[in-house]
Amino acid sequence: MAQTEETEKPVEAPKRSMMPIIMAVNMLVTVGILGVVVMQMRKPPAAHVAGGEGKAEAASEKGEKSEKSEAAGGEKGHGGVSMKLGEFTVRLRNPETDRYAKMVLEVEVATEQDKEVVTAHLPQIRDSFIAYLSDRTVEDLRGANGLEQTKQALSAKLKEASGGAKLGNLFITDFITQ
């Protein structure tokens, strides 16, 4: 008896493709990484620079209060009325490459009248802040000491340009370098 070729070959099970499994695992890993990146971007940078989880929560609460106070026209606190001075985005002094810093500042003023005086002098205040910040390097702004020195210098410039308004604390409510 002669066997044909059909009977000589063993019957093979159909091969399953690994491609859908690999794609599913790849998608899960990508979604996980994106989730971590999004969560890191949601952390307040100023609180992260200050260091410590407790400070991050406190800064987050301050940010929420300041947004509410701006909508309500100010919030009475330790220093009186809190007001935003705005967002400052400046090119830092760096000969090798372009580096930028973004900073959002708020100041406490004693009364609503002082708030109006500061608002009237806001162009001069912004001009002096931008001039000061654009002369800084990334190293000048690095760490808690760098930010504290920057805050002190900006407070002095604020007092010079504010037209005699009674001022309280200056707060960096957002900070990022790139």
Backbone hydrogen bonds in HBPLUS format (Angstrom, degrees):
<---DONOR---> <-ACCEPTOR-->    atom                        ^
c    i                          cat <-CA-CA->   ^        H-A-AA   ^      H-
h    n   atom  resd res      DA  || num        DHA   H-A  angle D-A-AA Bond
n    s   type  num  typ     dist DA aas  dist angle  dist       angle   num
A0007-THR N   A0004-THR O   3.25 MM   3  5.72 132.2  2.50 106.5 116.6     1
A0022-ILE N   A0018-MET O   2.97 MM   4  6.21 165.8  1.99 163.1 167.7     2
A0023-MET N   A0019-MET O   2.92 MM   4  6.08 162.9  1.95 156.4 161.1     3
A0024-ALA N   A0020-PRO O   3.00 MM   4  6.11 153.8  2.07 140.7 147.5     4
A0025-VAL N   A0021-ILE O   3.02 MM   4  6.26 164.3  2.04 154.1 157.6     5
A0026-ASN N   A0022-ILE O   2.91 MM   4  6.05 163.3  1.94 150.0 155.3     6
A0027-MET N   A0023-MET O   2.92 MM   4  6.07 154.1  1.99 144.8 151.6     7
A0028-LEU N   A0024-ALA O   3.02 MM   4  6.28 158.3  2.07 148.5 153.8     8
A0029-VAL N   A0025-VAL O   3.01 MM   4  6.25 161.4  2.04 154.7 159.2     9
A0030-THR N   A0026-ASN O   2.99 MM   4  6.18 161.9  2.02 148.9 154.1    10
A0031-VAL N   A0027-MET O   2.93 MM   4  6.13 164.1  1.96 153.0 157.0    11
A0032-GLY N   A0028-LEU O   2.98 MM   4  6.15 156.0  2.04 144.4 151.3    12
A0033-ILE N   A0029-VAL O   2.98 MM   4  6.24 160.7  2.01 153.0 157.4    13
A0034-LEU N   A0030-THR O   2.94 MM   4  6.16 165.7  1.96 153.2 157.4    14
A0035-GLY N   A0031-VAL O   2.92 MM   4  6.08 151.8  2.00 145.1 153.0    15
A0036-VAL N   A0032-GLY O   3.09 MM   4  6.40 154.3  2.16 147.7 153.5    16
A0037-VAL N   A0033-ILE O   2.98 MM   4  6.27 162.9  2.01 154.2 158.9    17
A0038-VAL N   A0034-LEU O   2.91 MM   4  6.10 164.0  1.94 152.9 156.8    18
A0039-MET N   A0035-GLY O   3.03 MM   4  6.20 158.2  2.07 145.4 151.4    19
A0040-GLN N   A0036-VAL O   2.97 MM   4  6.22 153.2  2.04 149.1 156.3    20
A0041-MET N   A0037-VAL O   2.98 MM   4  6.24 148.3  2.08 147.1 155.9    21
A0042-ARG N   A0038-VAL O   3.13 MM   4  6.36 133.9  2.35 141.6 153.0    22
A0043-LYS N   A0040-GLN O   3.35 MM   3  5.53 152.0  2.43 100.9 108.4    23
A0048-HIS N   A0044-PRO O   3.08 MM   4  6.36 152.5  2.16 150.7 159.3    24
A0049-VAL N   A0045-PRO O   2.92 MM   4  6.16 156.8  1.97 155.3 160.4    25
A0050-ALA N   A0046-ALA O   3.07 MM   4  6.27 153.8  2.14 141.8 148.8    26
A0051-GLY N   A0047-ALA O   3.14 MM   4  6.37 135.6  2.35 138.3 149.0    27
A0051-GLY N   A0048-HIS O   3.19 MM   3  5.14 131.3  2.44  93.6 106.3    28
A0056-ALA N   A0052-GLY O   3.15 MM   4  6.41 146.2  2.27 139.5 149.1    29
A0056-ALA N   A0053-GLU O   3.08 MM   3  4.97 116.9  2.49  91.4 107.2    30
A0057-GLU N   A0053-GLU O   3.04 MM   4  6.38 156.7  2.09 153.6 158.4    31
A0058-ALA N   A0054-GLY O   3.02 MM   4  6.26 158.1  2.07 144.2 150.6    32
A0059-ALA N   A0055-LYS O   2.81 MM   4  5.97 160.5  1.84 150.3 155.5    33
A0060-SER N   A0056-ALA O   2.90 MM   4  6.04 150.3  1.99 141.7 150.5    34
A0061-GLU N   A0057-GLU O   2.91 MM   4  6.19 154.4  1.98 146.8 153.5    35
A0062-LYS N   A0058-ALA O   2.88 MM   4  6.18 154.6  1.95 147.3 154.5    36
A0063-GLY N   A0059-ALA O   2.88 MM   4  6.12 155.8  1.94 146.8 153.1    37
A0064-GLU N   A0060-SER O   3.01 MM   4  6.34 152.7  2.09 145.7 152.6    38
A0065-LYS N   A0061-GLU O   2.92 MM   4  6.21 157.7  1.97 149.8 156.0    39
A0066-SER N   A0062-LYS O   2.80 MM   4  6.04 157.8  1.85 153.0 159.2    40
A0067-GLU N   A0063-GLY O   3.07 MM   4  6.26 152.6  2.14 144.9 151.3    41
A0068-LYS N   A0064-GLU O   3.10 MM   4  6.33 158.4  2.15 145.9 151.8    42
A0069-SER N   A0065-LYS O   2.73 MM   4  5.96 154.8  1.80 149.9 158.1    43
A0070-GLU N   A0066-SER O   2.91 MM   4  6.02 149.4  2.00 141.8 149.2    44
A0071-ALA N   A0067-GLU O   3.20 MM   4  6.40 155.8  2.26 141.6 147.5    45
A0072-ALA N   A0068-LYS O   2.98 MM   4  6.22 143.5  2.12 143.3 153.9    46
A0073-GLY N   A0069-SER O   2.85 MM   4  5.84 104.9  2.42 134.7 151.6    47
A0074-GLY N   A0069-SER O   2.41 MM   5  4.36 143.2  1.54 150.6 146.5    48
A0073-GLY N   A0070-GLU O   3.22 MM   3  4.98 155.4  2.29  94.5 101.8    49
A0077-GLY N   A0080-GLY O   2.84 MM   3  5.01 133.3  2.06 124.7 139.4    50
A0081-VAL N   A0109-VAL O   2.62 MM  28  5.14 143.9  1.75 157.9 164.0    51
A0109-VAL N   A0081-VAL O   2.68 MM  28  5.14 164.5  1.71 152.5 157.7    52
A0083-MET N   A0107-VAL O   2.91 MM  24  5.58 160.2  1.95 156.9 163.2    53
A0107-VAL N   A0083-MET O   2.92 MM  24  5.58 159.9  1.96 158.4 162.7    54
A0085-LEU N   A0105-LEU O   2.82 MM  20  5.42 176.0  1.82 144.9 145.8    55
A0105-LEU N   A0086-GLY O   3.23 MM  19  6.03 160.1  2.27 161.2 161.7    56
A0088-PHE N   A0103-MET O   2.66 MM  15  5.11 162.0  1.69 154.6 161.3    57
A0103-MET N   A0088-PHE O   2.79 MM  15  5.11 154.1  1.85 143.3 152.3    58
A0090-VAL N   A0101-ALA O   2.93 MM  11  5.55 156.3  1.98 157.8 163.9    59
A0101-ALA N   A0090-VAL O   2.95 MM  11  5.55 155.5  2.01 156.4 164.2    60
A0092-LEU N   A0099-ARG O   2.71 MM   7  5.41 159.8  1.75 143.6 150.3    61
A0093-ARG N   A0136-ARG O   2.78 MM  43  5.63 155.6  1.83 161.0 160.8    62
A0178-GLN N   A0100-TYR O   2.73 MM  78  5.14 155.1  1.79 152.5 154.6    63
A0102-LYS N   A0176-ILE O   2.75 MM  74  5.20 161.5  1.78 156.6 161.7    64
A0176-ILE N   A0102-LYS O   2.87 MM  74  5.20 146.0  1.99 151.5 157.1    65
A0104-VAL N   A0174-ASP O   2.87 MM  70  4.89 155.8  1.93 137.1 139.3    66
A0173-THR N   A0104-VAL O   2.80 MM  69  5.47 147.2  1.91 147.4 156.1    67
A0106-GLU N   A0171-PHE O   2.92 MM  65  5.13 153.7  1.99 145.3 152.2    68
A0171-PHE N   A0106-GLU O   2.74 MM  65  5.13 170.4  1.75 156.3 158.2    69
A0108-GLU N   A0169-ASN O   2.95 MM  61  5.46 149.0  2.04 152.9 162.1    70
A0168-GLY N   A0108-GLU O   2.51 MM  60  4.61 158.6  1.56 150.9 144.5    71
A0110-ALA N   A0166-LYS O   3.07 MM  56  5.59 156.3  2.13 148.6 149.9    72
A0115-LYS N   A0111-THR O   3.07 MM   4  6.41 147.4  2.18 141.1 150.5    73
A0116-GLU N   A0112-GLU O   2.98 MM   4  6.33 149.4  2.08 145.1 152.6    74
A0117-VAL N   A0113-GLN O   3.03 MM   4  6.36 150.4  2.12 144.1 152.1    75
A0118-VAL N   A0114-ASP O   2.91 MM   4  6.19 163.4  1.94 152.1 155.9    76
A0119-THR N   A0115-LYS O   2.88 MM   4  6.07 158.9  1.93 147.3 153.8    77
A0120-ALA N   A0116-GLU O   2.97 MM   4  6.16 150.3  2.06 141.9 149.5    78
A0121-HIS N   A0117-VAL O   3.13 MM   4  6.42 136.5  2.32 140.5 152.0    79
A0121-HIS N   A0118-VAL O   3.05 MM   3  5.08 128.7  2.33  96.6 110.4    80
A0122-LEU N   A0119-THR O   3.26 MM   3  5.01 165.7  2.28 102.4 105.1    81
A0125-ILE N   A0121-HIS O   3.03 MM   4  6.28 159.9  2.07 155.7 162.2    82
A0126-ARG N   A0122-LEU O   2.83 MM   4  5.94 172.2  1.84 158.0 159.8    83
A0127-ASP N   A0123-PRO O   2.98 MM   4  6.07 157.6  2.04 142.2 148.8    84
A0128-SER N   A0124-GLN O   3.02 MM   4  6.26 162.4  2.06 148.3 152.0    85
A0129-PHE N   A0125-ILE O   2.97 MM   4  6.19 158.0  2.02 154.0 160.5    86
A0130-ILE N   A0126-ARG O   2.88 MM   4  6.02 167.2  1.89 154.9 158.3    87
A0131-ALA N   A0127-ASP O   3.01 MM   4  6.14 161.9  2.04 148.1 153.4    88
A0132-TYR N   A0128-SER O   3.04 MM   4  6.15 158.1  2.09 141.2 147.2    89
A0133-LEU N   A0129-PHE O   2.83 MM   4  6.01 176.1  1.83 159.9 161.1    90
A0134-SER N   A0130-ILE O   2.93 MM   4  5.88 159.5  1.98 147.9 153.3    91
A0135-ASP N   A0132-TYR O   3.14 MM   3  5.47 151.3  2.23 106.4 115.2    92
A0136-ARG N   A0133-LEU O   3.07 MM   3  5.31 164.8  2.09 113.8 116.1    93
A0140-ASP N   A0137-THR O   3.10 MM   3  5.11 124.3  2.42  94.9 108.8    94
A0141-LEU N   A0138-VAL O   3.13 MM   3  5.30 134.6  2.34 100.1 112.1    95
A0142-ARG N   A0139-GLU O   3.32 MM   3  5.04 159.0  2.36  97.3 103.5    96
A0147-LEU N   A0143-GLY O   3.06 MM   4  6.35 160.0  2.10 150.3 155.9    97
A0148-GLU N   A0144-ALA O   2.89 MM   4  6.05 153.3  1.96 146.1 154.0    98
A0149-GLN N   A0145-ASN O   2.94 MM   4  6.15 161.2  1.98 151.1 155.4    99
A0150-THR N   A0146-GLY O   3.02 MM   4  6.18 154.6  2.09 141.8 149.3   100
A0151-LYS N   A0147-LEU O   2.84 MM   4  6.03 156.9  1.89 146.3 152.9   101
A0152-GLN N   A0148-GLU O   2.97 MM   4  6.22 157.2  2.02 148.2 153.8   102
A0153-ALA N   A0149-GLN O   2.99 MM   4  6.22 160.9  2.03 148.1 153.2   103
A0154-LEU N   A0150-THR O   2.85 MM   4  6.06 160.9  1.89 152.5 158.2   104
A0155-SER N   A0151-LYS O   2.82 MM   4  5.98 149.0  1.92 144.8 153.8   105
A0156-ALA N   A0152-GLN O   3.06 MM   4  6.33 155.2  2.13 145.8 151.3   106
A0157-LYS N   A0153-ALA O   3.04 MM   4  6.36 158.4  2.09 146.9 152.9   107
A0158-LEU N   A0154-LEU O   2.79 MM   4  5.96 148.9  1.89 144.9 154.1   108
A0159-LYS N   A0155-SER O   2.97 MM   4  6.24 156.9  2.02 149.1 154.0   109
A0160-GLU N   A0156-ALA O   3.10 MM   4  6.36 152.1  2.18 144.9 152.3   110
A0161-ALA N   A0157-LYS O   3.04 MM   4  6.22 153.5  2.11 146.4 152.8   111
A0162-SER N   A0158-LEU O   2.94 MM   4  5.69 119.5  2.32 146.7 159.1   112
